[in-house]
Amino acid sequence: MLFVTIKIVFFKYHLWMWFG
């Protein structure tokens, strides 16, 4: 569960970097 959360956060951060 924790690993999944980290993956989601990392994915969101990646999206922010793309849109940023």
Sequence and secondary structure as in RCSB ss.txt:
>XXXX:A:sequence
MLFVTIKIVFFKYHLWMWFG
>XXXX:A:secstr
 HHHHHHHHHHHHHHHHHH 
